[in-house]
Amino acid sequence: MKHLDFCRQWQLSTPLIQAPMAGGATTPELVAAVCEAGALGAFAAAMLSPAQITAGIAAIRALTDRPFLVNLFVLETPTPTEDTLAHAQSMLADSYRAIGIDQTTPSKWCEDFSAQLDAVLAAKPAAISFAFGLAGAAVIERCHLAGIQVIGTATTVSEGLAWQADGADAVCAQGVEAGGHRGGLQTEEGGGMIGTLALVPQMVDALSIPVIAAGGVMDGRGIAACLVLGAAGVQMGTAFLCCPESGISTTWKQALLAAGDDATRITRVFSGRPARGLYNDFMASMARYERHVPPYPVQNALTGPMRQAAQRAGRADYLSLWAGQGVRLARGVPASELVEVLDREWRALLPSWG
Ligand SMILES: Cc1cc2nc3c(=O)[nH]c(=O)nc-3n(C[C@H](O)[C@H](O)[C@H](O)COP(=O)(O)O)c2cc1C
């Protein structure tokens, strides 16, 4: 039974990873509470500077001495042309007008990946996971030399095989139900949109390293289903967003708790990379530009001030309300209670699984 090895490998009492969630959800308090409850807490570091990463990891260590995971996006710093920027800003003009602030050109597009990686390697968390691209064998080897285990994000079997060939210790198989950004290699044709139920067994059959199932898992039924499909564990994001320790805004939490089963859509308009969130006015008004906005992280940086203004004003219509398809099943309970309930739920369904 793969989940027993998985739990042993990461010193867990339940085969569960709380997903790293960039944008403020995965506070040190959330990560530490999950770890203390026996699951693997994950700190989203992709949008943080090296100094913020170091401080965040220290804050987690002040709250727990259990293993945890740190997550980065594999990104190159882009150099968009002035024409690209002018076009992108013209597409956003109405939205900035609606939210009542002026557009500015960001001073930087994203954090420098190699400086972020250095900060994580120096802090030596138990595990690191990567999304958005392959980290490559050399980076994985550096992680291993620092004593850090590596999880790659894959949305197709071929991506999973590439992570395995490069030396990753496990693969997170992200189904299309997942909240937030698609974590695999982006394709122009919009590939990599396979449901968790279909993706996990195909990944399990093709790979020899553990597969962690992500996307649409909200309760013990989802965990049990993924274990039966051959996953060694699950990674759950949306389920943790409404926990009191999660750092997202009250506006976002309220929208999640009111959402129905058909509330989410995948869009590029917020960030330039396909991501699933609650459908709102910004997505609707920008739909005609879906294929025209510049790729991540340029569009993400260009919409940043608009989203921050929306947050300050408590306006859900211009916020990126990332959420997965299972959002209706979200529970606003403390993280430790959620982990305990999830553990009880899946074990009740698979009593002989140990
Ligand atoms: C708000 C939000 C932010 C996310 N940010 C990240 C991230 O920074 N890095 C990452 O690898 N995955 C990120 N994800 C995706 C999760 O790792 C995971 O694949 C997803 O939450 C699983 O689907 P679920 O939301 O249905 O549980 C994010 C998901 C959400 C909902």
The ligand as an ORCA input file, in Angstrom:
! r2SCAN-3c Opt
* xyz 0 1
  C      -5.515     29.798     -4.281
  C      -4.638     28.762     -4.884
  C      -3.286     29.045     -5.097
  C      -2.428     28.062     -5.618
  N      -1.087     28.346     -5.731
  C      -0.231     27.341     -6.051
  C       1.170     27.547     -5.956
  O       1.658     28.609     -5.568
  N       1.985     26.525     -6.322
  C       1.495     25.302     -6.732
  O       2.280     24.408     -7.031
  N       0.167     25.079     -6.795
  C      -0.706     26.067     -6.450
  N      -2.056     25.825     -6.481
  C      -2.558     24.507     -6.960
  C      -2.493     23.471     -5.846
  O      -1.167     23.050     -5.642
  C      -3.325     22.211     -6.166
  O      -2.935     21.669     -7.390
  C      -4.811     22.470     -6.196
  O      -5.214     23.310     -5.147
  C      -5.547     21.154     -6.102
  O      -6.895     21.315     -6.417
  P      -8.013     21.723     -5.333
  O      -7.888     23.190     -5.185
  O      -9.274     21.294     -5.993
  O      -7.711     20.996     -4.054
  C      -2.944     26.789     -5.978
  C      -4.298     26.515     -5.774
  C      -5.136     27.474     -5.230
  C      -6.590     27.116     -4.997
*
